[in-house]
């Protein structure tokens, strides 16, 4: 299961994010999203856990937990592709 982790402190690293979630089971990957221009964290990331029951337990336990003074938002990641495509009218006024 892919998990979105938001409202993270800018001090959280990939390794610290992985260790937070590894308490609940196997973590395949943990990635903090970085700003490509500044090189700083954008304050959110994603964690991939193969076992859905372990992932659900991690979500329930870690959602709202305070880390470095910020309450994390943890929920299943939106797989994308669900957004409605914008359609543009061809009418001329």
C-alpha positions as CSV (number, residue, x, y, z in Angstrom):
1,X,0.0,0.0,0.0
2,X,1.3,3.5,-0.9
3,X,0.9,5.9,2.1
4,X,0.9,9.7,1.9
5,X,2.6,11.4,4.9
6,X,2.0,15.2,5.1
7,X,2.7,18.1,7.3
8,X,6.2,16.8,8.1
9,X,8.9,18.8,9.7
10,X,11.6,19.9,7.2
11,X,14.1,18.0,9.4
12,X,12.6,14.6,8.6
13,X,14.7,12.5,6.3
14,X,14.0,9.4,4.2
15,X,15.7,7.3,6.8
16,X,13.8,8.7,9.8
17,X,10.5,8.3,7.9
18,X,11.4,4.7,7.2
19,X,12.3,4.0,10.8
20,X,8.9,5.5,12.0
21,X,7.0,3.1,9.8
22,X,9.2,0.1,10.2
23,X,7.9,-0.3,13.8
24,X,4.6,-1.5,12.1
25,X,6.1,-3.9,9.6
26,X,8.2,-4.2,6.4
27,X,8.8,-0.9,4.5
28,X,9.7,-1.2,0.9
29,X,10.5,2.5,0.4
30,X,10.2,5.8,2.1
31,X,10.7,9.0,0.2
32,X,10.6,12.7,1.2
33,X,9.7,14.9,-1.7
34,X,12.3,17.6,-2.2
35,X,12.1,21.0,-4.0
36,X,14.2,20.7,-7.1
37,X,15.4,24.3,-6.9
38,X,16.1,24.8,-3.2
39,X,16.9,21.2,-2.3
40,X,14.7,21.5,0.8
41,X,12.0,19.2,1.8
42,X,8.5,20.1,0.7
43,X,7.1,18.8,3.9
44,X,5.5,15.6,2.6
45,X,6.5,12.2,1.4
46,X,5.4,8.7,0.6
47,X,5.9,5.3,2.2
48,X,5.3,1.9,0.5
49,X,4.4,-1.0,2.7
50,X,3.6,-4.4,1.1
51,X,1.3,-5.7,3.8
52,X,-2.0,-3.8,3.9
53,X,-2.9,-4.7,7.5
54,X,0.5,-3.4,8.7
55,X,0.0,-0.3,6.6
56,X,-3.5,0.3,8.0
57,X,-2.1,-0.1,11.6
58,X,0.6,2.4,10.8
59,X,-1.9,4.9,9.4
60,X,-4.2,4.6,12.4
61,X,-1.3,5.0,14.9
62,X,0.7,7.7,13.2
63,X,-2.0,10.0,11.8
64,X,-2.0,13.1,14.0
65,X,1.1,12.1,15.9
66,X,3.4,15.1,16.7
67,X,6.9,15.0,15.2
68,X,9.2,18.0,15.7
69,X,6.2,20.1,16.8
70,X,4.1,19.3,13.7
71,X,1.1,16.9,13.6
72,X,1.6,14.4,10.7
73,X,-1.2,13.7,8.3
74,X,-1.1,10.0,7.3
75,X,-3.5,8.4,4.9
76,X,-3.6,6.0,1.9
77,X,-2.1,7.8,-1.2
78,X,-4.4,8.7,-4.0
79,X,-3.2,6.5,-6.9
80,X,-3.9,9.3,-9.4
81,X,-5.6,9.0,-12.6
82,X,-9.0,9.6,-11.0
83,X,-9.1,13.3,-11.9
84,X,-11.5,14.5,-14.5
85,X,-9.9,15.8,-17.6
86,X,-10.5,19.5,-18.3
87,X,-12.6,20.0,-21.4
88,X,-12.6,23.2,-23.2
89,X,-15.5,24.5,-25.1
90,X,-15.0,25.3,-28.8
91,X,-17.6,28.0,-28.8
92,X,-16.6,31.4,-29.8
93,X,-18.2,34.5,-28.4
